[in-house]
């Protein structure tokens, strides 16, 4: 980009609604306003002439917003060379933004979306020439994950920007209908689900929807789920634990029945807290793991006696029969 010498431009001649080169929304500009009040506008904005009387912003949307809020009449600006293409100027805008901060997922998505839909680049060109610039490798999977994020509504975008939802889950949300997307958002907020729980809950719900041939919104409206969410005595974490248990009970009824029988055996035996007996995952094989702690020979002998009593009372046999 070749810029002319710096010029002083009237703010009213700048078309602030033209967002062709905008990647990040202006957002909160209070700090910038305070800075401009203190020291003025340090860096000139970069403009492109639209016609004989109007300019569009290439770089400096936040500075323009702050100047407008302060009632500033004129701004120092570089005017780009008339021969610069829109794509060259968009790349300039990207580089300028990247020199200040790392793009969040929504900004990455916005850049990808504009490169493909506004500047008509093929997917392969975006991956090859721009994804590395945005801090990601030339990977089709990364492209597919990030591309749809900017189409999500504001609630989802704020969760993504705040790193409260995984990019994988957010990308999946772009492919479901509004009702299911809204229902899952309610679950995330009501139970304060972390990223791992989000993935687990989505997988379980997706399976239940497929099995029952109902939508996600319909499934979570079932009485058992609704009662958990509406129970004001439960903390978000407690709601999440009970919701997960109900999901597992419905998705894996035989496993949950077996787990309940196993838990009942353990409870009946009154095994001390520092001694654990764990079955294999989903009781998939005849293997159990026993862990216990001891400080001396007497404690060791006591634990062995407990294990022997489990054998003598037929508890071990019952456990093995569950597999």
N, C-alpha and C positions, 0 to 999 in steps of 0.2 A: 504494500500500500504506500503510495506517495502522497503526502499531505502538503497542501499549500502552507504558506506562512500563517501564523496564528492570526485569527480575526476575532473581533468582538461582535457577537450576534445578539440581537434582541430575543429575549425569551419567548415573546409572543409569536415569533416567526418560526418556532420549533413545533412540529407536530408530535406532541407527546403520545398521541394515540396510535401512532404507527409503530407496531411492535415487530416488524420484519426481522430485526437483528437482536431482539430481546431473548435472552435465555433464562434469566432469573427474574422473578417478579420483584418490584422495588422493595416490598416488605417494610419493616420498621426502619425509618430513616431518622429517628430522633437523635441518635448519636452523631450522624452526619450533619444534621441541622446544627447541633451544638458546636461541632468542629468548624463549620462554615461561619457561624457567628463569631467564633474566636479568631480564626486565621484567614477566613475567606476560602474561595475555591482554589485549591493548590494545583490540581491537575485539570487542564482543559478537557472538555468533552470532545468527542469526535462526531462530526455531522456529515451527512450527504445531502447535496442540494436535490430537492424534489422538483422544483420549478423555479421561476424567477423570484418568488416571494417566500417559499417555504423550504424547511429542512427536515430531514428525518434523523433520528438518533442512531448512530452506529455503536458507540460506546459512551456510557454515562447516564443511563436511565435513572439511577438513584440520585445522581447529582442534579439532574433536571428536576426530579420530584422534590428534592430538598429546596432547590432554588425557587421553585414555584410556591412552596409552602411559606418561604421567607419573603415572598414578594419581590425578589430580585428581578430587575428589568433587563440586565444584560449579562452574558456569560462569555468567557474566553473559550474559543473553540478552534479545533483544526478542521478544515474542510477537505474531504478526501478528493483525490484526483477523479475527474469525471470518467476516466477510462477504467476505473476499478470496477470489477464485476460484483454482483450481489454475493456470490459465493465467496469471493476473496474477502469481502467485508464481513461476512458472517464468520469466516475463519479468524479474522482479526478480532472480532468480538469474543469468540471463544478463547483465544490466546490471552486477551486482556483479562477476562474473568478468571482464567486458570492461573494467571500470575498473582492473583490476590487470594484465591481460596480453592480448595479441592471441591469439585462438583459433587453435590449430593445426588442420590439416585434419580430424583425428579428432574434435576437439571440435565443429567446424562440422557434421560429419556426425551426431554424436550429438544435437546440438540439432535438426537437421532431422528426424531419425528420430523423436525424441520428440514434436515438434510435430505430426507427421503421424499417428503410430501411437498415442500416448498421449493427446494433446489433440485429435486428430481434426480437424486443420485441413486444408483443401484445399491442393493444391500451389500454386495461384495465390496464396492468402493467405500462405503461407510465403514465396514469392518476393517478394511486394509489401511485406509488413510486417516480415519478419525477416531476409532475406538482406542488405539494406542495413545492418541493425543489426550483422550478423556481419562486415561489411567487404567484402561482395560486392554487385554490382548485381543488379537484379531480372531475372536472365538464366536462362532455362530450361536452357541448356547447363551453366551453373555448378551449378545444382541437380542435374542428372543426374550430373555428375561427382562431387560430394561426397556425395550421399545414400547410396550403398552402402558407403562406406569403413568405417563403424563395424561392418559385418558381417564384415569380414576378420579372420583370426586374428591373434594377438598378434605373431607374427613380422613380418607385413606392416605392422601398425599401427606398430610401432617403427621400421621403415624409413621410413614416411611421416612420422612425428613428427621423425625425425632428418634429414629432407630428403634421404634417400639414394635415394628412388624418386620418380618424377614422379606427380602426382595422376592424370594421364591414364592411365598404365600401371596404377596401383593400381586405378583405377575399372574398367578392362578386366578385371582379375583377378577382380573380383566376379562376372563372368558366365561364367567357365570352371570346369571341375570341379576337385576337390581335387588330382588327380594332375598335371594340367597346371600348375596354380598352384604346386604344390610343386616341379615340375621347373624352372619359370622362376625361382623363388626360388633354387634351387641355382645356376643359371647366374649370376645377379646377384652372389651371394656369392663363388662360386669365381673369377670373373673380375673382380670389383669393377667392374661395369659402371656407368658414369655414366649420367645421364638420357638423353643423346642416343643412346648405344649401346643402352640399354634399348629405346628406341623403334625403332631400326633392327633390332635382333635380333628383336623381337616381330613386326615387319612381315614380315621374311624368313621366320621360322618359321611365321607364320600362312599365308603363301603356300604354303610347302612342305607344310604339313598339308592344305591344300585340294587341292593338286595330287596328293599321294600318298594322300589319303583316310585319313590316319592321325592319331592324336592327337599333341600336342606331346610328351608324355612318351615316346611310342613313337619319335618322330623323334630326340630327343636321346639315346636309348639305342643308336642305331646305333654300330657299331664305331669309325668315324672320329671321331665326336664324343666317345665315351667315352674313347678314347685321349688326346685332347687334354686333357680334364678331369683324367685320372688321371696325366698326366706331371708328376712332381714337380720336374723340372729346369726347367720353364717358369715364369716369373713370371706373375701374373694378367694383366698387360698382353699378354704374349706369347701366352697362351692365348686371350685375346680376339681378337687379330689373326688367329690361325690358325683359330679357330672361325668368325670372320667370313668368311675366305677360303673355308672349306668350305661355309658357307651360300650364298655367292655362286656358287660352282661348281655347286651343286645347283640353285639357283634360276635362274641365268642361264648354262647350260652353254656356249652359243655365245659369249657375251660373254667368259667366263673363258678359253675356248680362244683367242680372238682376243687377249686381253690377254697371255696367255702367249707367243704368237707375237711380239707387239710387244715384250715385255720381252726376249725372246731376241735380237731384232734390235738393240735398244739395247745389250745386253751384248756382243754380237759386235763392234759398232762401237767399243767402248771410248771412249764419249763422256766427256769430263772432267766431274767433279762440278759444276762451276759452269756447266754447259750442260745445259738440259733441253728435251726434246721431248715435248709432251703431245698426245694425241689428243682428239677431242671426246668428250663424255660418252657412254659405251657405244658408242663408234665409230659414232655415229648419222649423221655426215655426213663429207664429205671435207675436213675442216678440221683442221689441226694448229697448235699454238702452240709457238714456239721462243723460249726465253729464254736469254740468256747475259750474262756480265759481262766487262768489259774496263777496263783502267786507262790504256791508251795505244794509239797506232795499231798498234804491233806486235802487241799482244794481239788487237786487232780483226781484223787481217789473218789471224791464226792461226785465229780462230774461223770466219772466212769460208772458209778453206781446208778446215777440217773439214767444213763444210756442202757445199762443192763436191765433196769426196771422197765424201760420202754420195750425191750425185746421180750421180757418175761410176760408182760401184760398184753402182748399182741399188737402194740401200737405200731411198731416198725412194719409188721406184716400188713396192717391196714394201709399204711402210707404207700408201700410198694404196690398194693392192689389198686391204688388210685391212678397209676401210670398206664 
